[in-house]
Amino acid sequence: MDILIADDERAIREGVRRSIRRNWPDFGLYVAASTEEAVKLMGEQRIDIVLTDILMPGINGLEFMKIMKRKYPHVKWVVISAHSEFSYAQEAVRLGARDYLLKPIGKDRLYEVIAGLAQEIALESEESKERARLIANLKYLREGVFQRLAFGLDVGNLDMGSFIQEYHDYYLLLVQMNAGDRSVRLEHFIVENVLSELIDGHGRGFVISYDQTSLLGLFTLERRGGIEDFQEKVKAHLSHYLKVPFQIVVSGQNRDIKMIPKLVFQMRQACMSQASELEPLKGSGEKAIDVALEYIKKHYCEDLSLEKTAAAVFLNPAYFSQLFKQITGQGYKEYVTTLRLEQAKLLLMNPKFRLAEVAERVGYQDMRHFTQVFRKRVQMTPTEYRQQQNINILVPREGKL
């Protein structure tokens, strides 16, 4: 039996490994300091049990478990956390965790959990394993046929009747990630998981890996909303989870399976064209931030949340926040506040604008909050600033505008 221990604290993962090794010397034990390493190991080894910390670099342990469960349904999951709040444990159990271990991990408790899971795995019947293998093999065969079709390769003497009948009218969806030389192994799993869940929620179909940075989905829709609604949901979910720029291209509805190679070629060309046209959005991190800065300048007077700006440049909010500070030298909130107050100073120089109007024009609906922020940054109130600049308010005479 093989166990993966994923925790960014070296003392924890090595301590757990030593404890398990002491009682079960024949078990295969693997350790990972990040979700990226964990994904790689799960792709290379047939892991039976994963012990994962909640707070992991990249994505947290709960999201990691949710993403990987679809691809590795046989794996037993145990969540490790320093948080004793019931909500964490409740969410872990809801996502399928078999247990929840609190740090510091007691050896007796660890032995109890591992022993229980080992016994459960051992008791799983060979028949159920064989059935699972058969289902997996059929799945891989179907996806393999589609992959050959997508590349324009011959499918040999395989009977395509059932495939054609099941997908008599279908859509294709291509997701292309742009990360330069960076590995997108983890992002690849995220895209596969998101697309598979959305396809299952709106109809039926499946997703294949087209290459290292692209995934291709074939599906039919059976729910209301149509292809536009489905495409928007894909875009929204991927914008939330992915830390790299990406493009999405969706085909129209088709009936001829033989058209798949041509459609895929056209979609690849569309992706390349889209990436070229949106180069500032889909280029390097610096270009994405340049676009974000332009977006902020145009919309600073609105309710401009970090999440909204991150979505405008197709970046994960947490990653966008780190990248923004790294490139600009300022936190997102600090930057927006500074921009708003600089604009407020300019507006305060115009005597025809009352303070409430100035506040609204720079994105503050609450006059009191605007005054507090202004005083904290400028060391004086907006009124005192005006007085210092010798600006007198123009008060309309009675009967005149």
C-alpha positions as CSV (number, residue, x, y, z in Angstrom):
1,M,0.0,0.0,0.0
2,D,1.3,3.5,-0.9
3,I,0.7,6.6,1.2
4,L,1.3,10.2,0.3
5,I,2.0,12.8,3.0
6,A,1.5,16.4,1.7
7,D,2.4,19.2,4.2
8,D,4.6,22.3,3.7
9,E,6.0,21.9,7.2
10,R,9.0,19.6,6.9
11,A,8.9,18.5,10.6
12,I,5.3,17.4,10.2
13,R,5.6,15.4,7.0
14,E,8.9,13.7,8.1
15,G,7.5,13.0,11.6
16,V,4.4,11.4,10.1
17,R,6.5,9.4,7.6
18,R,8.8,8.1,10.4
19,S,5.8,7.1,12.6
20,I,4.1,5.2,9.8
21,R,7.4,3.5,8.7
22,R,7.9,2.3,12.3
23,N,4.6,0.4,12.3
24,W,4.3,-0.5,8.7
25,P,7.8,-0.9,7.2
26,D,6.4,-2.4,3.9
27,F,4.2,0.5,3.0
28,G,5.4,2.8,0.2
29,L,5.7,6.3,1.6
30,Y,6.0,9.5,-0.4
31,V,6.2,13.2,0.8
32,A,5.3,16.5,-0.9
33,A,5.9,20.0,0.3
34,S,3.3,21.6,-2.1
35,T,0.2,20.7,-4.1
36,E,2.4,20.8,-7.2
37,E,4.7,18.1,-5.9
38,A,1.7,16.1,-4.7
39,V,0.0,16.2,-8.1
40,K,3.2,15.0,-9.7
41,L,3.6,12.1,-7.3
42,M,-0.1,11.0,-7.7
43,G,0.5,10.9,-11.5
44,E,3.5,8.7,-11.1
45,Q,2.5,6.4,-8.3
46,R,-0.7,4.5,-7.5
47,I,-1.4,6.2,-4.2
48,D,-3.9,4.6,-1.8
49,I,-4.0,7.1,1.0
50,V,-3.3,10.8,1.0
51,L,-2.7,12.8,4.2
52,T,-2.9,16.5,3.3
53,D,-2.5,19.7,5.3
54,I,-5.2,22.3,4.8
55,L,-2.8,25.3,4.4
56,M,-0.7,24.3,1.4
57,P,1.2,26.5,-1.1
58,G,-0.7,27.0,-4.3
59,I,-4.2,25.8,-3.4
60,N,-5.4,24.6,0.0
61,G,-5.7,21.0,0.9
62,L,-9.5,20.9,0.7
63,E,-9.5,22.2,-2.9
64,F,-6.6,19.8,-3.7
65,M,-8.7,16.9,-2.5
66,K,-11.8,18.1,-4.4
67,I,-9.8,18.4,-7.7
68,M,-8.1,15.0,-7.4
69,K,-11.0,12.9,-6.2
70,R,-12.6,12.8,-9.7
71,K,-9.4,11.5,-11.3
72,Y,-8.5,9.1,-8.4
73,P,-11.8,8.0,-6.9
74,H,-10.2,5.0,-5.1
75,V,-7.9,7.2,-2.9
76,K,-8.7,7.6,0.8
77,W,-8.2,11.1,2.1
78,V,-7.2,12.3,5.6
79,V,-7.0,16.1,6.3
80,I,-4.4,17.5,8.7
81,S,-5.0,20.9,10.2
82,A,-3.9,23.2,13.0
83,H,-7.5,24.6,13.1
84,S,-10.0,22.9,15.5
85,E,-13.0,24.8,14.2
86,F,-15.9,22.5,13.4
87,S,-16.5,24.2,10.0
88,Y,-13.1,23.0,8.7
89,A,-13.8,19.4,9.7
90,Q,-17.4,19.6,8.4
91,E,-16.2,20.8,5.0
92,A,-13.5,18.1,4.9
93,V,-16.1,15.4,5.5
94,R,-18.5,16.9,3.0
95,L,-15.7,16.7,0.4
96,G,-15.0,13.1,1.2
97,A,-12.3,13.1,3.8
98,R,-12.2,9.9,5.9
99,D,-10.8,11.6,8.9
100,Y,-9.5,14.9,10.3
101,L,-6.2,15.1,12.3
102,L,-5.3,18.1,14.4
103,K,-1.7,19.3,14.9
104,P,0.3,18.3,16.8
105,I,-0.6,14.8,15.6
106,G,-0.7,12.1,18.3
107,K,1.0,8.9,17.3
108,D,-1.8,6.7,18.7
109,R,-4.4,8.7,16.8
110,L,-2.3,8.4,13.6
111,Y,-1.8,4.7,14.0
112,E,-5.6,4.2,14.6
113,V,-6.5,6.1,11.4
114,I,-3.9,4.4,9.2
115,A,-4.8,0.9,10.6
116,G,-8.5,1.5,9.9
117,L,-7.9,2.7,6.4
118,A,-5.5,-0.1,5.6
119,Q,-8.0,-2.7,6.8
120,E,-10.7,-1.1,4.7
121,I,-8.6,-1.2,1.6
122,A,-7.6,-4.8,2.3
123,L,-11.3,-5.8,2.7
124,E,-12.3,-4.3,-0.7
125,S,-13.3,-7.2,-2.8
126,E,-11.4,-8.2,-5.9
127,E,-14.7,-8.2,-7.7
128,S,-15.3,-4.5,-7.0
129,K,-11.7,-3.7,-8.0
130,E,-12.1,-5.6,-11.2
131,R,-15.4,-3.8,-11.9
132,A,-13.7,-0.4,-11.2
133,R,-10.8,-1.4,-13.6
134,L,-13.4,-2.3,-16.3
135,I,-15.2,1.0,-16.0
136,A,-11.9,2.9,-16.0
137,N,-10.7,0.9,-19.1
138,L,-13.9,1.7,-21.0
139,K,-13.5,5.4,-20.0
140,Y,-9.9,5.4,-21.3
141,L,-11.0,3.6,-24.5
142,R,-13.7,6.1,-25.2
143,E,-11.4,9.1,-24.5
144,G,-8.6,7.4,-26.5
145,V,-11.0,7.2,-29.6
146,F,-11.9,10.8,-29.2
147,Q,-8.3,11.8,-28.9
148,R,-7.4,10.0,-32.1
149,L,-10.3,11.7,-33.8
150,A,-9.2,15.1,-32.5
151,F,-5.7,14.6,-34.0
152,G,-7.2,13.3,-37.3
153,L,-5.9,9.8,-36.8
154,D,-7.4,6.6,-38.0
155,V,-9.6,4.7,-35.4
156,G,-9.1,1.4,-37.2
157,N,-11.9,-1.1,-37.1
158,L,-13.5,0.2,-33.9
159,D,-17.3,0.3,-34.1
160,M,-18.3,4.0,-33.7
161,G,-22.0,3.3,-33.7
162,S,-22.6,3.7,-30.0
163,F,-20.3,6.7,-29.8
164,I,-22.2,8.4,-32.6
165,Q,-25.6,7.5,-31.1
166,E,-24.6,8.9,-27.7
167,Y,-23.2,12.1,-29.1
168,H,-25.4,12.6,-32.2
169,D,-25.3,16.4,-31.6
170,Y,-22.3,17.7,-29.7
171,Y,-20.2,20.7,-28.9
172,L,-16.5,21.0,-28.6
173,L,-14.7,23.2,-26.1
174,L,-11.0,24.0,-26.1
175,V,-9.1,25.6,-23.2
176,Q,-5.6,26.8,-23.9
177,M,-3.3,27.9,-21.0
178,N,-0.4,30.4,-21.6
179,A,2.4,30.0,-19.1
180,G,5.6,30.3,-21.1
181,D,8.2,27.8,-19.7
182,R,6.3,27.3,-16.4
183,S,4.8,23.8,-15.7
184,V,1.0,23.9,-15.6
185,R,0.6,20.3,-14.3
186,L,-1.6,21.4,-11.4
187,E,-3.6,23.9,-13.5
188,H,-4.1,21.1,-16.0
189,F,-5.9,19.0,-13.3
190,I,-7.9,22.0,-12.3
191,V,-9.2,22.7,-15.8
192,E,-10.0,19.0,-16.2
193,N,-11.9,18.9,-12.9
194,V,-13.8,22.2,-13.6
195,L,-14.9,21.2,-17.1
196,S,-15.9,17.7,-16.0
197,E,-18.1,19.0,-13.2
198,L,-19.7,21.6,-15.4
199,I,-20.3,19.1,-18.2
200,D,-21.9,16.6,-15.7
201,G,-24.1,19.5,-14.3
202,H,-25.4,20.5,-17.7
203,G,-25.4,17.3,-19.8
204,R,-23.0,14.6,-20.5
205,G,-19.5,14.3,-22.1
206,F,-15.9,14.1,-21.2
207,V,-12.6,15.9,-21.3
208,I,-9.2,14.9,-22.7
209,S,-5.7,16.3,-22.5
210,Y,-4.9,17.6,-26.0
211,D,-1.4,18.5,-25.1
212,Q,0.5,19.8,-22.0
213,T,-1.2,23.2,-22.0
214,S,-4.6,22.4,-23.8
215,L,-7.7,20.4,-22.9
216,L,-10.5,19.5,-25.1
217,G,-14.1,18.7,-24.1
218,L,-16.8,16.9,-26.1
219,F,-20.3,17.2,-24.7
220,T,-24.1,17.6,-25.2
221,L,-26.3,19.9,-23.3
222,E,-29.4,18.7,-21.6
223,R,-30.1,21.6,-19.2
224,R,-31.6,25.0,-19.7
225,G,-29.4,28.0,-20.3
226,G,-27.8,27.1,-23.6
227,I,-24.2,27.1,-24.8
228,E,-23.6,30.8,-24.0
229,D,-24.6,30.3,-20.3
230,F,-22.4,27.2,-20.1
231,Q,-19.4,29.1,-21.7
232,E,-19.8,32.0,-19.2
233,K,-19.8,29.5,-16.3
234,V,-16.6,27.9,-17.6
235,K,-14.9,31.3,-17.9
236,A,-16.0,32.4,-14.4
237,H,-14.8,29.2,-12.7
238,L,-11.5,29.1,-14.5
239,S,-10.9,32.8,-13.8
240,H,-11.4,32.0,-10.1
241,Y,-9.1,29.0,-9.9
242,L,-6.4,29.4,-12.5
243,K,-3.2,31.4,-11.8
244,V,-2.2,31.6,-15.5
245,P,-3.8,33.4,-18.5
246,F,-6.0,31.2,-20.7
247,Q,-8.3,31.3,-23.8
248,I,-11.6,29.5,-24.3
249,V,-13.0,28.6,-27.7
250,V,-16.4,26.8,-28.1
251,S,-17.6,25.3,-31.4
252,G,-21.2,25.5,-32.6
253,Q,-23.5,22.5,-32.4
254,N,-22.5,19.6,-34.7
255,R,-23.8,16.3,-35.8
256,D,-21.1,14.8,-38.0
257,I,-18.3,13.0,-35.9
258,K,-16.1,13.1,-39.0
259,M,-16.0,16.9,-38.6
260,I,-14.1,16.7,-35.3
261,P,-10.5,17.0,-36.8
262,K,-11.5,20.1,-38.9
263,L,-13.3,21.7,-36.0
264,V,-10.4,21.2,-33.6
265,F,-8.0,22.7,-36.2
266,Q,-10.2,25.7,-36.5
267,M,-10.5,26.1,-32.8
268,R,-6.7,25.9,-32.4
269,Q,-6.4,28.7,-35.0
270,A,-9.0,30.7,-33.1
271,C,-7.1,30.3,-29.9
272,M,-3.9,31.6,-31.5
273,S,-5.8,34.5,-33.0
274,Q,-7.4,35.3,-29.6
275,A,-4.1,35.2,-27.8
276,S,-2.6,37.5,-30.4
277,E,-5.5,40.0,-30.2
278,L,-5.5,39.9,-26.4
279,E,-1.7,39.9,-25.9
280,P,-1.8,42.3,-23.0
281,L,-4.2,40.0,-21.2
282,K,-2.6,36.8,-22.2
283,G,1.1,37.6,-22.1
284,S,3.4,37.9,-19.1
285,G,2.4,38.9,-15.6
286,E,3.7,42.4,-16.2
287,K,1.4,42.8,-19.2
288,A,-1.5,41.5,-17.2
289,I,-0.8,44.1,-14.5
290,D,-0.4,46.9,-17.1
291,V,-3.9,46.0,-18.3
292,A,-5.2,45.9,-14.7
293,L,-3.8,49.4,-14.1
294,E,-5.6,50.8,-17.1
295,Y,-8.8,49.0,-16.0
296,I,-8.4,50.6,-12.5
297,K,-7.9,54.1,-14.0
298,K,-11.2,53.7,-15.9
299,H,-13.2,52.3,-13.1
300,Y,-11.7,53.6,-9.8
301,C,-14.9,55.6,-9.2
302,E,-16.9,52.4,-9.0
303,D,-17.1,49.5,-6.5
304,L,-13.7,48.2,-7.6
305,S,-13.0,45.0,-5.7
306,L,-9.8,43.0,-6.1
307,E,-11.8,40.1,-7.3
308,K,-13.5,42.2,-10.0
309,T,-10.1,43.5,-11.4
310,A,-8.5,40.1,-11.2
311,A,-11.4,38.6,-13.3
312,A,-10.9,41.4,-15.9
313,V,-7.4,40.1,-16.6
314,F,-8.3,36.4,-16.2
315,L,-6.2,35.8,-13.0
316,N,-6.9,34.1,-9.7
317,P,-7.5,36.8,-7.1
318,A,-4.9,35.5,-4.7
319,Y,-2.2,35.2,-7.4
320,F,-3.3,38.6,-8.8
321,S,-2.8,40.2,-5.4
322,Q,0.7,38.8,-5.0
323,L,1.7,39.7,-8.6
324,F,0.2,43.3,-8.3
325,K,2.3,44.0,-5.2
326,Q,5.4,42.4,-6.7
327,I,5.2,44.6,-9.8
328,T,3.8,47.9,-8.5
329,G,5.4,47.8,-5.0
330,Q,2.0,48.5,-3.5
331,G,-0.9,46.4,-2.3
332,Y,-4.0,46.5,-4.4
333,K,-6.1,48.4,-1.8
334,E,-3.3,50.9,-1.1
335,Y,-2.9,51.6,-4.8
336,V,-6.6,52.2,-5.4
337,T,-6.9,54.4,-2.3
338,T,-3.9,56.5,-3.4
339,L,-5.4,56.9,-6.9
340,R,-8.8,58.0,-5.5
341,L,-7.3,60.5,-3.1
342,E,-5.1,62.1,-5.8
343,Q,-8.1,62.5,-7.9
344,A,-10.0,63.9,-4.9
345,K,-7.3,66.5,-4.4
346,L,-7.8,67.7,-8.0
347,L,-11.5,67.9,-7.7
348,L,-11.2,69.8,-4.4
349,M,-9.4,72.5,-6.3
350,N,-12.6,73.2,-8.2
351,P,-14.9,75.3,-6.0
352,K,-18.1,74.2,-7.7
353,F,-17.9,70.6,-6.4
354,R,-19.2,70.1,-2.9
355,L,-17.5,67.5,-0.7
356,A,-20.2,64.9,-1.1
357,E,-19.9,65.2,-4.9
358,V,-16.2,64.8,-4.7
359,A,-16.5,61.7,-2.6
360,E,-18.9,60.1,-5.0
361,R,-16.8,61.0,-8.0
362,V,-13.8,59.1,-6.6
363,G,-15.7,56.0,-5.5
364,Y,-16.9,56.8,-1.9
365,Q,-20.6,56.6,-1.4
366,D,-20.2,57.3,2.4
367,M,-19.0,60.9,3.0
368,R,-17.9,60.1,6.5
369,H,-15.7,57.2,5.3
370,F,-14.2,59.4,2.6
371,T,-13.3,62.1,5.2
372,Q,-11.7,59.5,7.5
373,V,-9.6,58.0,4.7
374,F,-8.6,61.4,3.4
375,R,-7.5,62.6,6.9
376,K,-5.5,59.4,7.6
377,R,-3.6,59.8,4.3
378,V,-3.3,63.6,4.0
379,Q,-3.2,64.5,7.7
380,M,-6.1,66.9,7.3
381,T,-9.7,66.8,6.4
382,P,-11.0,67.6,2.8
383,T,-12.3,71.0,4.1
384,E,-8.9,71.8,5.7
385,Y,-7.2,70.9,2.5
386,R,-9.4,73.3,0.6
387,Q,-8.8,76.1,3.1
388,Q,-5.0,75.5,2.8
389,Q,-5.3,75.9,-1.0
390,N,-7.4,79.0,-0.5
391,I,-10.4,77.5,-2.3
392,N,-13.7,79.1,-1.5
393,I,-17.0,77.2,-2.2
394,L,-19.2,78.9,-4.7
395,V,-22.7,79.2,-3.1
396,P,-25.5,79.9,-5.6
397,R,-27.5,83.1,-5.0
398,E,-31.1,82.7,-4.1
399,G,-33.3,82.1,-7.2
400,K,-30.3,81.1,-9.4
401,L,-28.8,77.9,-10.2
